[in-house]
Amino acid sequence: MAAIGLVSGTNEKGFVGQLATISIRVPIEIRPNPSKNGEVQPDYRVWSGGVECGAGWLRRSEASGKLYVSLTLEAPEFGPRRIYANLGRAAGQDNPDVYALLWNPAD
């Protein structure tokens, strides 16, 4: 999977970083959703420049049993498709609070 950005933070407090593709480079914030009151509502809201552009859900890995964040991003710049990504450990990073946005293409 290709990394399309880096963020730092924790599941409890949220994440701040940058979404970076070939044509897009913008700051993003992945903030906890304080108004979540059901399973279908996202655990996080994704913002860039004060504009909400996505959502995230905590998921548990079947292989390791660890929690991770699954993201769905959408904006006019992406065209009619959504971008799907997961937060995973960033290669080459010593800091355990730094994560890569790992692109998860929908086939």
PDB file as gemmi writes it, atoms N, CA and C in Angstrom:
CRYST1    1.000    1.000    1.000  90.00  90.00  90.00 P 1                      
ATOM      1  N   MET A   1       0.840  -1.188   0.000  1.00  0.00           N  
ATOM      2  CA  MET A   1       0.000   0.000   0.000  1.00  0.00           C  
ATOM      3  C   MET A   1       0.880   1.245   0.000  1.00  0.00           C  
ATOM      4  N   ALA A   2       0.463   2.240  -0.727  1.00  0.00           N  
ATOM      5  CA  ALA A   2       1.199   3.489  -0.810  1.00  0.00           C  
ATOM      6  C   ALA A   2       0.818   4.411   0.344  1.00  0.00           C  
ATOM      7  N   ALA A   3       1.810   5.081   0.897  1.00  0.00           N  
ATOM      8  CA  ALA A   3       1.547   6.064   1.942  1.00  0.00           C  
ATOM      9  C   ALA A   3       1.155   7.372   1.268  1.00  0.00           C  
ATOM     10  N   ILE A   4       0.031   7.946   1.699  1.00  0.00           N  
ATOM     11  CA  ILE A   4      -0.446   9.211   1.123  1.00  0.00           C  
ATOM     12  C   ILE A   4      -0.455  10.317   2.172  1.00  0.00           C  
ATOM     13  N   GLY A   5       0.386  10.167   3.180  1.00  0.00           N  
ATOM     14  CA  GLY A   5       0.495  11.203   4.187  1.00  0.00           C  
ATOM     15  C   GLY A   5       1.054  10.662   5.479  1.00  0.00           C  
ATOM     16  N   LEU A   6       1.344  11.574   6.385  1.00  0.00           N  
ATOM     17  CA  LEU A   6       1.808  11.248   7.735  1.00  0.00           C  
ATOM     18  C   LEU A   6       1.016  12.064   8.736  1.00  0.00           C  
ATOM     19  N   VAL A   7       0.697  11.450   9.864  1.00  0.00           N  
ATOM     20  CA  VAL A   7       0.048  12.147  10.967  1.00  0.00           C  
ATOM     21  C   VAL A   7       0.699  11.706  12.268  1.00  0.00           C  
ATOM     22  N   SER A   8       0.530  12.500  13.298  1.00  0.00           N  
ATOM     23  CA  SER A   8       0.992  12.101  14.622  1.00  0.00           C  
ATOM     24  C   SER A   8      -0.137  12.335  15.603  1.00  0.00           C  
ATOM     25  N   GLY A   9      -0.171  11.505  16.636  1.00  0.00           N  
ATOM     26  CA  GLY A   9      -1.195  11.632  17.663  1.00  0.00           C  
ATOM     27  C   GLY A   9      -1.535  10.284  18.264  1.00  0.00           C  
ATOM     28  N   THR A  10      -2.695  10.251  18.919  1.00  0.00           N  
ATOM     29  CA  THR A  10      -3.157   9.031  19.581  1.00  0.00           C  
ATOM     30  C   THR A  10      -4.633   8.808  19.279  1.00  0.00           C  
ATOM     31  N   ASN A  11      -5.081   7.571  19.481  1.00  0.00           N  
ATOM     32  CA  ASN A  11      -6.497   7.263  19.277  1.00  0.00           C  
ATOM     33  C   ASN A  11      -7.393   8.107  20.177  1.00  0.00           C  
ATOM     34  N   GLU A  12      -6.929   8.421  21.362  1.00  0.00           N  
ATOM     35  CA  GLU A  12      -7.741   9.162  22.316  1.00  0.00           C  
ATOM     36  C   GLU A  12      -7.845  10.648  21.980  1.00  0.00           C  
ATOM     37  N   LYS A  13      -6.736  11.259  21.567  1.00  0.00           N  
ATOM     38  CA  LYS A  13      -6.708  12.705  21.337  1.00  0.00           C  
ATOM     39  C   LYS A  13      -6.876  13.106  19.876  1.00  0.00           C  
ATOM     40  N   GLY A  14      -6.691  12.169  18.955  1.00  0.00           N  
ATOM     41  CA  GLY A  14      -6.774  12.476  17.539  1.00  0.00           C  
ATOM     42  C   GLY A  14      -5.402  12.636  16.923  1.00  0.00           C  
ATOM     43  N   PHE A  15      -5.377  13.032  15.650  1.00  0.00           N  
ATOM     44  CA  PHE A  15      -4.144  13.067  14.873  1.00  0.00           C  
ATOM     45  C   PHE A  15      -4.080  14.343  14.051  1.00  0.00           C  
ATOM     46  N   VAL A  16      -2.862  14.833  13.824  1.00  0.00           N  
ATOM     47  CA  VAL A  16      -2.625  16.021  13.007  1.00  0.00           C  
ATOM     48  C   VAL A  16      -1.472  15.700  12.073  1.00  0.00           C  
ATOM     49  N   GLY A  17      -1.601  16.132  10.810  1.00  0.00           N  
ATOM     50  CA  GLY A  17      -0.521  15.882   9.861  1.00  0.00           C  
ATOM     51  C   GLY A  17      -0.845  16.418   8.492  1.00  0.00           C  
ATOM     52  N   GLN A  18      -0.454  15.642   7.480  1.00  0.00           N  
ATOM     53  CA  GLN A  18      -0.610  16.104   6.110  1.00  0.00           C  
ATOM     54  C   GLN A  18      -1.048  14.956   5.202  1.00  0.00           C  
ATOM     55  N   LEU A  19      -2.013  15.257   4.332  1.00  0.00           N  
ATOM     56  CA  LEU A  19      -2.408  14.381   3.240  1.00  0.00           C  
ATOM     57  C   LEU A  19      -1.582  14.805   2.041  1.00  0.00           C  
ATOM     58  N   ALA A  20      -0.871  13.873   1.416  1.00  0.00           N  
ATOM     59  CA  ALA A  20       0.015  14.233   0.315  1.00  0.00           C  
ATOM     60  C   ALA A  20      -0.082  13.189  -0.795  1.00  0.00           C  
ATOM     61  N   THR A  21      -0.660  13.610  -1.920  1.00  0.00           N  
ATOM     62  CA  THR A  21      -0.695  12.773  -3.112  1.00  0.00           C  
ATOM     63  C   THR A  21       0.083  13.507  -4.201  1.00  0.00           C  
ATOM     64  N   ILE A  22       0.052  12.987  -5.420  1.00  0.00           N  
ATOM     65  CA  ILE A  22       0.773  13.642  -6.511  1.00  0.00           C  
ATOM     66  C   ILE A  22       0.252  15.056  -6.737  1.00  0.00           C  
ATOM     67  N   SER A  23      -1.058  15.230  -6.638  1.00  0.00           N  
ATOM     68  CA  SER A  23      -1.633  16.544  -6.957  1.00  0.00           C  
ATOM     69  C   SER A  23      -2.173  17.312  -5.759  1.00  0.00           C  
ATOM     70  N   ILE A  24      -2.194  16.711  -4.580  1.00  0.00           N  
ATOM     71  CA  ILE A  24      -2.773  17.361  -3.398  1.00  0.00           C  
ATOM     72  C   ILE A  24      -1.788  17.297  -2.242  1.00  0.00           C  
ATOM     73  N   ARG A  25      -1.604  18.411  -1.561  1.00  0.00           N  
ATOM     74  CA  ARG A  25      -0.780  18.466  -0.350  1.00  0.00           C  
ATOM     75  C   ARG A  25      -1.459  19.443   0.599  1.00  0.00           C  
ATOM     76  N   VAL A  26      -2.185  18.900   1.587  1.00  0.00           N  
ATOM     77  CA  VAL A  26      -2.957  19.737   2.502  1.00  0.00           C  
ATOM     78  C   VAL A  26      -2.800  19.249   3.937  1.00  0.00           C  
ATOM     79  N   PRO A  27      -2.887  20.161   4.903  1.00  0.00           N  
ATOM     80  CA  PRO A  27      -2.890  19.737   6.307  1.00  0.00           C  
ATOM     81  C   PRO A  27      -4.218  19.060   6.631  1.00  0.00           C  
ATOM     82  N   ILE A  28      -4.172  18.071   7.503  1.00  0.00           N  
ATOM     83  CA  ILE A  28      -5.410  17.428   7.955  1.00  0.00           C  
ATOM     84  C   ILE A  28      -5.380  17.243   9.468  1.00  0.00           C  
ATOM     85  N   GLU A  29      -6.579  17.206  10.024  1.00  0.00           N  
ATOM     86  CA  GLU A  29      -6.778  16.886  11.436  1.00  0.00           C  
ATOM     87  C   GLU A  29      -7.802  15.768  11.502  1.00  0.00           C  
ATOM     88  N   ILE A  30      -7.501  14.745  12.263  1.00  0.00           N  
ATOM     89  CA  ILE A  30      -8.429  13.643  12.489  1.00  0.00           C  
ATOM     90  C   ILE A  30      -8.844  13.755  13.950  1.00  0.00           C  
ATOM     91  N   ARG A  31     -10.025  14.342  14.164  1.00  0.00           N  
ATOM     92  CA  ARG A  31     -10.478  14.685  15.516  1.00  0.00           C  
ATOM     93  C   ARG A  31     -11.491  13.654  16.023  1.00  0.00           C  
ATOM     94  N   PRO A  32     -11.413  13.305  17.321  1.00  0.00           N  
ATOM     95  CA  PRO A  32     -12.447  12.431  17.880  1.00  0.00           C  
ATOM     96  C   PRO A  32     -13.828  13.066  17.705  1.00  0.00           C  
ATOM     97  N   ASN A  33     -14.828  12.243  17.463  1.00  0.00           N  
ATOM     98  CA  ASN A  33     -16.204  12.690  17.270  1.00  0.00           C  
ATOM     99  C   ASN A  33     -16.929  12.669  18.617  1.00  0.00           C  
ATOM    100  N   PRO A  34     -17.064  13.823  19.281  1.00  0.00           N  
ATOM    101  CA  PRO A  34     -17.684  13.843  20.617  1.00  0.00           C  
ATOM    102  C   PRO A  34     -19.180  13.548  20.591  1.00  0.00           C  
ATOM    103  N   SER A  35     -19.811  13.651  19.430  1.00  0.00           N  
ATOM    104  CA  SER A  35     -21.260  13.421  19.371  1.00  0.00           C  
ATOM    105  C   SER A  35     -21.620  12.020  18.901  1.00  0.00           C  
ATOM    106  N   LYS A  36     -20.649  11.108  18.847  1.00  0.00           N  
ATOM    107  CA  LYS A  36     -20.947   9.733  18.441  1.00  0.00           C  
ATOM    108  C   LYS A  36     -21.892   9.106  19.457  1.00  0.00           C  
ATOM    109  N   ASN A  37     -23.006   8.554  18.947  1.00  0.00           N  
ATOM    110  CA  ASN A  37     -23.941   7.891  19.863  1.00  0.00           C  
ATOM    111  C   ASN A  37     -24.495   6.605  19.266  1.00  0.00           C  
ATOM    112  N   GLY A  38     -23.794   6.034  18.289  1.00  0.00           N  
ATOM    113  CA  GLY A  38     -24.216   4.777  17.703  1.00  0.00           C  
ATOM    114  C   GLY A  38     -23.084   4.147  16.912  1.00  0.00           C  
ATOM    115  N   GLU A  39     -23.199   2.853  16.621  1.00  0.00           N  
ATOM    116  CA  GLU A  39     -22.142   2.117  15.926  1.00  0.00           C  
ATOM    117  C   GLU A  39     -21.874   2.615  14.511  1.00  0.00           C  
ATOM    118  N   VAL A  40     -22.890   3.108  13.812  1.00  0.00           N  
ATOM    119  CA  VAL A  40     -22.686   3.534  12.430  1.00  0.00           C  
ATOM    120  C   VAL A  40     -22.050   4.919  12.334  1.00  0.00           C  
ATOM    121  N   GLN A  41     -22.122   5.701  13.381  1.00  0.00           N  
ATOM    122  CA  GLN A  41     -21.500   7.021  13.354  1.00  0.00           C  
ATOM    123  C   GLN A  41     -19.987   6.879  13.504  1.00  0.00           C  
ATOM    124  N   PRO A  42     -19.236   7.765  12.844  1.00  0.00           N  
ATOM    125  CA  PRO A  42     -17.775   7.644  12.896  1.00  0.00           C  
ATOM    126  C   PRO A  42     -17.210   7.984  14.266  1.00  0.00           C  
ATOM    127  N   ASP A  43     -16.060   7.371  14.548  1.00  0.00           N  
ATOM    128  CA  ASP A  43     -15.317   7.673  15.776  1.00  0.00           C  
ATOM    129  C   ASP A  43     -14.533   8.972  15.625  1.00  0.00           C  
ATOM    130  N   TYR A  44     -14.243   9.350  14.378  1.00  0.00           N  
ATOM    131  CA  TYR A  44     -13.461  10.550  14.086  1.00  0.00           C  
ATOM    132  C   TYR A  44     -14.092  11.316  12.935  1.00  0.00           C  
ATOM    133  N   ARG A  45     -13.833  12.616  12.907  1.00  0.00           N  
ATOM    134  CA  ARG A  45     -14.147  13.484  11.769  1.00  0.00           C  
ATOM    135  C   ARG A  45     -12.817  13.995  11.233  1.00  0.00           C  
ATOM    136  N   VAL A  46     -12.700  14.076   9.917  1.00  0.00           N  
ATOM    137  CA  VAL A  46     -11.461  14.531   9.288  1.00  0.00           C  
ATOM    138  C   VAL A  46     -11.688  15.934   8.739  1.00  0.00           C  
ATOM    139  N   TRP A  47     -10.757  16.836   9.052  1.00  0.00           N  
ATOM    140  CA  TRP A  47     -10.863  18.245   8.662  1.00  0.00           C  
ATOM    141  C   TRP A  47      -9.598  18.694   7.947  1.00  0.00           C  
ATOM    142  N   SER A  48      -9.758  19.622   7.007  1.00  0.00           N  
ATOM    143  CA  SER A  48      -8.623  20.276   6.364  1.00  0.00           C  
ATOM    144  C   SER A  48      -8.997  21.737   6.136  1.00  0.00           C  
ATOM    145  N   GLY A  49      -8.230  22.625   6.692  1.00  0.00           N  
ATOM    146  CA  GLY A  49      -8.494  24.052   6.521  1.00  0.00           C  
ATOM    147  C   GLY A  49      -9.872  24.473   6.980  1.00  0.00           C  
ATOM    148  N   GLY A  50     -10.384  23.861   8.036  1.00  0.00           N  
ATOM    149  CA  GLY A  50     -11.704  24.203   8.559  1.00  0.00           C  
ATOM    150  C   GLY A  50     -12.864  23.553   7.825  1.00  0.00           C  
ATOM    151  N   VAL A  51     -12.574  22.701   6.837  1.00  0.00           N  
ATOM    152  CA  VAL A  51     -13.616  22.037   6.062  1.00  0.00           C  
ATOM    153  C   VAL A  51     -13.597  20.541   6.381  1.00  0.00           C  
ATOM    154  N   GLU A  52     -14.757  20.005   6.721  1.00  0.00           N  
ATOM    155  CA  GLU A  52     -14.835  18.569   6.977  1.00  0.00           C  
ATOM    156  C   GLU A  52     -14.713  17.817   5.651  1.00  0.00           C  
ATOM    157  N   CYS A  53     -13.802  16.846   5.603  1.00  0.00           N  
ATOM    158  CA  CYS A  53     -13.552  16.135   4.348  1.00  0.00           C  
ATOM    159  C   CYS A  53     -13.505  14.622   4.518  1.00  0.00           C  
ATOM    160  N   GLY A  54     -13.969  14.118   5.653  1.00  0.00           N  
ATOM    161  CA  GLY A  54     -13.966  12.674   5.816  1.00  0.00           C  
ATOM    162  C   GLY A  54     -14.328  12.241   7.214  1.00  0.00           C  
ATOM    163  N   ALA A  55     -14.234  10.929   7.401  1.00  0.00           N  
ATOM    164  CA  ALA A  55     -14.579  10.328   8.681  1.00  0.00           C  
ATOM    165  C   ALA A  55     -13.696   9.107   8.916  1.00  0.00           C  
ATOM    166  N   GLY A  56     -13.622   8.682  10.162  1.00  0.00           N  
ATOM    167  CA  GLY A  56     -12.809   7.521  10.508  1.00  0.00           C  
ATOM    168  C   GLY A  56     -13.474   6.655  11.551  1.00  0.00           C  
ATOM    169  N   TRP A  57     -13.205   5.361  11.478  1.00  0.00           N  
ATOM    170  CA  TRP A  57     -13.768   4.392  12.402  1.00  0.00           C  
ATOM    171  C   TRP A  57     -12.650   3.556  12.999  1.00  0.00           C  
ATOM    172  N   LEU A  58     -12.755   3.294  14.288  1.00  0.00           N  
ATOM    173  CA  LEU A  58     -11.828   2.366  14.937  1.00  0.00           C  
ATOM    174  C   LEU A  58     -12.215   0.953  14.531  1.00  0.00           C  
ATOM    175  N   ARG A  59     -11.237   0.187  14.103  1.00  0.00           N  
ATOM    176  CA  ARG A  59     -11.435  -1.205  13.705  1.00  0.00           C  
ATOM    177  C   ARG A  59     -10.411  -2.057  14.450  1.00  0.00           C  
ATOM    178  N   ARG A  60     -10.693  -3.335  14.578  1.00  0.00           N  
ATOM    179  CA  ARG A  60      -9.749  -4.256  15.217  1.00  0.00           C  
ATOM    180  C   ARG A  60      -9.211  -5.214  14.154  1.00  0.00           C  
ATOM    181  N   SER A  61      -7.889  -5.313  14.073  1.00  0.00           N  
ATOM    182  CA  SER A  61      -7.247  -6.195  13.118  1.00  0.00           C  
ATOM    183  C   SER A  61      -7.559  -7.649  13.462  1.00  0.00           C  
ATOM    184  N   GLU A  62      -7.985  -8.411  12.461  1.00  0.00           N  
ATOM    185  CA  GLU A  62      -8.245  -9.829  12.687  1.00  0.00           C  
ATOM    186  C   GLU A  62      -6.953 -10.592  12.961  1.00  0.00           C  
ATOM    187  N   ALA A  63      -5.859 -10.165  12.320  1.00  0.00           N  
ATOM    188  CA  ALA A  63      -4.583 -10.867  12.469  1.00  0.00           C  
ATOM    189  C   ALA A  63      -3.927 -10.611  13.822  1.00  0.00           C  
ATOM    190  N   SER A  64      -3.835  -9.330  14.224  1.00  0.00           N  
ATOM    191  CA  SER A  64      -3.099  -8.991  15.446  1.00  0.00           C  
ATOM    192  C   SER A  64      -3.995  -8.684  16.635  1.00  0.00           C  
ATOM    193  N   GLY A  65      -5.259  -8.354  16.372  1.00  0.00           N  
ATOM    194  CA  GLY A  65      -6.167  -7.962  17.451  1.00  0.00           C  
ATOM    195  C   GLY A  65      -5.992  -6.517  17.886  1.00  0.00           C  
ATOM    196  N   LYS A  66      -5.083  -5.768  17.233  1.00  0.00           N  
ATOM    197  CA  LYS A  66      -4.837  -4.377  17.603  1.00  0.00           C  
ATOM    198  C   LYS A  66      -5.842  -3.454  16.920  1.00  0.00           C  
ATOM    199  N   LEU A  67      -6.113  -2.312  17.589  1.00  0.00           N  
ATOM    200  CA  LEU A  67      -6.994  -1.298  17.008  1.00  0.00           C  
ATOM    201  C   LEU A  67      -6.248  -0.483  15.961  1.00  0.00           C  
ATOM    202  N   TYR A  68      -6.958  -0.071  14.919  1.00  0.00           N  
ATOM    203  CA  TYR A  68      -6.436   0.851  13.923  1.00  0.00           C  
ATOM    204  C   TYR A  68      -7.578   1.745  13.471  1.00  0.00           C  
ATOM    205  N   VAL A  69      -7.255   2.818  12.754  1.00  0.00           N  
ATOM    206  CA  VAL A  69      -8.260   3.756  12.261  1.00  0.00           C  
ATOM    207  C   VAL A  69      -8.414   3.569  10.756  1.00  0.00           C  
ATOM    208  N   SER A  70      -9.645   3.354  10.322  1.00  0.00           N  
ATOM    209  CA  SER A  70      -9.998   3.242   8.910  1.00  0.00           C  
ATOM    210  C   SER A  70     -10.657   4.548   8.483  1.00  0.00           C  
ATOM    211  N   LEU A  71     -10.139   5.189   7.429  1.00  0.00           N  
ATOM    212  CA  LEU A  71     -10.601   6.507   7.007  1.00  0.00           C  
ATOM    213  C   LEU A  71     -11.288   6.467   5.647  1.00  0.00           C  
ATOM    214  N   THR A  72     -12.278   7.326   5.493  1.00  0.00           N  
ATOM    215  CA  THR A  72     -12.898   7.604   4.204  1.00  0.00           C  
ATOM    216  C   THR A  72     -12.792   9.106   3.990  1.00  0.00           C  
ATOM    217  N   LEU A  73     -12.168   9.502   2.880  1.00  0.00           N  
ATOM    218  CA  LEU A  73     -11.966  10.912   2.572  1.00  0.00           C  
ATOM    219  C   LEU A  73     -12.695  11.251   1.280  1.00  0.00           C  
ATOM    220  N   GLU A  74     -13.337  12.424   1.253  1.00  0.00           N  
ATOM    221  CA  GLU A  74     -13.990  12.863   0.023  1.00  0.00           C  
ATOM    222  C   GLU A  74     -13.966  14.380  -0.063  1.00  0.00           C  
ATOM    223  N   ALA A  75     -13.720  14.848  -1.280  1.00  0.00           N  
ATOM    224  CA  ALA A  75     -13.673  16.279  -1.555  1.00  0.00           C  
ATOM    225  C   ALA A  75     -13.785  16.461  -3.067  1.00  0.00           C  
ATOM    226  N   PRO A  76     -14.222  17.623  -3.520  1.00  0.00           N  
ATOM    227  CA  PRO A  76     -14.329  17.850  -4.959  1.00  0.00           C  
ATOM    228  C   PRO A  76     -13.012  17.601  -5.707  1.00  0.00           C  
ATOM    229  N   GLU A  77     -11.896  17.850  -5.052  1.00  0.00           N  
ATOM    230  CA  GLU A  77     -10.597  17.646  -5.680  1.00  0.00           C  
ATOM    231  C   GLU A  77     -10.347  16.185  -6.042  1.00  0.00           C  
ATOM    232  N   PHE A  78     -11.033  15.269  -5.364  1.00  0.00           N  
ATOM    233  CA  PHE A  78     -10.855  13.842  -5.621  1.00  0.00           C  
ATOM    234  C   PHE A  78     -11.747  13.348  -6.751  1.00  0.00           C  
ATOM    235  N   GLY A  79     -12.619  14.208  -7.237  1.00  0.00           N  
ATOM    236  CA  GLY A  79     -13.576  13.787  -8.253  1.00  0.00           C  
ATOM    237  C   GLY A  79     -14.721  13.016  -7.606  1.00  0.00           C  
ATOM    238  N   PRO A  80     -15.395  12.169  -8.385  1.00  0.00           N  
ATOM    239  CA  PRO A  80     -16.579  11.481  -7.852  1.00  0.00           C  
ATOM    240  C   PRO A  80     -16.253  10.304  -6.929  1.00  0.00           C  
ATOM    241  N   ARG A  81     -14.980   9.983  -6.753  1.00  0.00           N  
ATOM    242  CA  ARG A  81     -14.599   8.828  -5.940  1.00  0.00           C  
ATOM    243  C   ARG A  81     -14.145   9.245  -4.551  1.00  0.00           C  
ATOM    244  N   ARG A  82     -14.237   8.325  -3.642  1.00  0.00           N  
ATOM    245  CA  ARG A  82     -13.712   8.527  -2.285  1.00  0.00           C  
ATOM    246  C   ARG A  82     -12.318   7.920  -2.209  1.00  0.00           C  
ATOM    247  N   ILE A  83     -11.537   8.417  -1.259  1.00  0.00           N  
ATOM    248  CA  ILE A  83     -10.240   7.836  -0.964  1.00  0.00           C  
ATOM    249  C   ILE A  83     -10.373   7.082   0.352  1.00  0.00           C  
ATOM    250  N   TYR A  84      -9.932   5.841   0.354  1.00  0.00           N  
ATOM    251  CA  TYR A  84      -9.944   5.018   1.562  1.00  0.00           C  
ATOM    252  C   TYR A  84      -8.510   4.822   2.026  1.00  0.00           C  
ATOM    253  N   ALA A  85      -8.295   4.932   3.336  1.00  0.00           N  
ATOM    254  CA  ALA A  85      -6.953   4.770   3.892  1.00  0.00           C  
ATOM    255  C   ALA A  85      -7.063   4.230   5.313  1.00  0.00           C  
ATOM    256  N   ASN A  86      -6.001   3.603   5.761  1.00  0.00           N  
ATOM    257  CA  ASN A  86      -5.891   3.135   7.137  1.00  0.00           C  
ATOM    258  C   ASN A  86      -4.674   3.796   7.766  1.00  0.00           C  
ATOM    259  N   LEU A  87      -4.732   4.076   9.057  1.00  0.00           N  
ATOM    260  CA  LEU A  87      -3.554   4.559   9.758  1.00  0.00           C  
ATOM    261  C   LEU A  87      -2.732   3.352  10.173  1.00  0.00           C  
ATOM    262  N   GLY A  88      -1.465   3.356   9.753  1.00  0.00           N  
ATOM    263  CA  GLY A  88      -0.552   2.264  10.098  1.00  0.00           C  
ATOM    264  C   GLY A  88       0.795   2.830  10.501  1.00  0.00           C  
ATOM    265  N   ARG A  89       1.610   2.004  11.080  1.00  0.00           N  
ATOM    266  CA  ARG A  89       2.939   2.437  11.501  1.00  0.00           C  
ATOM    267  C   ARG A  89       3.717   2.978  10.308  1.00  0.00           C  
ATOM    268  N   ALA A  90       4.335   4.126  10.500  1.00  0.00           N  
ATOM    269  CA  ALA A  90       5.116   4.752   9.440  1.00  0.00           C  
ATOM    270  C   ALA A  90       6.508   4.134   9.395  1.00  0.00           C  
ATOM    271  N   ALA A  91       6.920   3.694   8.224  1.00  0.00           N  
ATOM    272  CA  ALA A  91       8.233   3.080   8.066  1.00  0.00           C  
ATOM    273  C   ALA A  91       9.332   4.081   8.392  1.00  0.00           C  
ATOM    274  N   GLY A  92      10.344   3.600   9.103  1.00  0.00           N  
ATOM    275  CA  GLY A  92      11.492   4.440   9.410  1.00  0.00           C  
ATOM    276  C   GLY A  92      11.272   5.443  10.518  1.00  0.00           C  
ATOM    277  N   GLN A  93      10.162   5.382  11.216  1.00  0.00           N  
ATOM    278  CA  GLN A  93       9.876   6.331  12.297  1.00  0.00           C  
ATOM    279  C   GLN A  93      10.141   5.662  13.648  1.00  0.00           C  
ATOM    280  N   ASP A  94      10.900   6.351  14.493  1.00  0.00           N  
ATOM    281  CA  ASP A  94      11.156   5.849  15.844  1.00  0.00           C  
ATOM    282  C   ASP A  94      10.043   6.227  16.809  1.00  0.00           C  
ATOM    283  N   ASN A  95       9.317   7.293  16.478  1.00  0.00           N  
ATOM    284  CA  ASN A  95       8.249   7.780  17.347  1.00  0.00           C  
ATOM    285  C   ASN A  95       7.009   6.895  17.187  1.00  0.00           C  
ATOM    286  N   PRO A  96       6.535   6.249  18.263  1.00  0.00           N  
ATOM    287  CA  PRO A  96       5.369   5.364  18.143  1.00  0.00           C  
ATOM    288  C   PRO A  96       4.056   6.105  17.886  1.00  0.00           C  
ATOM    289  N   ASP A  97       4.052   7.429  17.991  1.00  0.00           N  
ATOM    290  CA  ASP A  97       2.833   8.207  17.753  1.00  0.00           C  
ATOM    291  C   ASP A  97       2.776   8.788  16.343  1.00  0.00           C  
ATOM    292  N   VAL A  98       3.651   8.336  15.437  1.00  0.00           N  
ATOM    293  CA  VAL A  98       3.635   8.778  14.039  1.00  0.00           C  
ATOM    294  C   VAL A  98       3.077   7.651  13.183  1.00  0.00           C  
ATOM    295  N   TYR A  99       2.091   7.994  12.357  1.00  0.00           N  
ATOM    296  CA  TYR A  99       1.396   7.013  11.529  1.00  0.00           C  
ATOM    297  C   TYR A  99       1.391   7.455  10.077  1.00  0.00           C  
ATOM    298  N   ALA A 100       1.398   6.492   9.185  1.00  0.00           N  
ATOM    299  CA  ALA A 100       1.251   6.747   7.763  1.00  0.00           C  
ATOM    300  C   ALA A 100      -0.216   6.565   7.400  1.00  0.00           C  
ATOM    301  N   LEU A 101      -0.710   7.381   6.473  1.00  0.00           N  
ATOM    302  CA  LEU A 101      -2.016   7.156   5.869  1.00  0.00           C  
ATOM    303  C   LEU A 101      -1.774   6.201   4.717  1.00  0.00           C  
ATOM    304  N   LEU A 102      -2.180   4.961   4.886  1.00  0.00           N  
ATOM    305  CA  LEU A 102      -1.935   3.926   3.897  1.00  0.00           C  
ATOM    306  C   LEU A 102      -3.137   3.812   2.974  1.00  0.00           C  
ATOM    307  N   TRP A 103      -2.925   4.178   1.723  1.00  0.00           N  
ATOM    308  CA  TRP A 103      -3.976   4.167   0.717  1.00  0.00           C  
ATOM    309  C   TRP A 103      -4.517   2.765   0.570  1.00  0.00           C  
ATOM    310  N   ASN A 104      -5.821   2.655   0.563  1.00  0.00           N  
ATOM    311  CA  ASN A 104      -6.508   1.379   0.453  1.00  0.00           C  
ATOM    312  C   ASN A 104      -7.469   1.489  -0.741  1.00  0.00           C  
ATOM    313  N   PRO A 105      -6.951   1.271  -1.984  1.00  0.00           N  
ATOM    314  CA  PRO A 105      -7.797   1.489  -3.157  1.00  0.00           C  
ATOM    315  C   PRO A 105      -9.009   0.568  -3.177  1.00  0.00           C  
ATOM    316  N   ALA A 106     -10.133   1.120  -3.522  1.00  0.00           N  
ATOM    317  CA  ALA A 106     -11.351   0.316  -3.679  1.00  0.00           C  
ATOM    318  C   ALA A 106     -11.371  -0.200  -5.103  1.00  0.00           C  
ATOM    319  N   ASP A 107     -11.409  -1.502  -5.241  1.00  0.00           N  
ATOM    320  CA  ASP A 107     -11.391  -2.099  -6.592  1.00  0.00           C  
ATOM    321  C   ASP A 107     -12.761  -2.153  -7.198  1.00  0.00           C  
TER     322      ASP A 107                                                      
END                                                                             
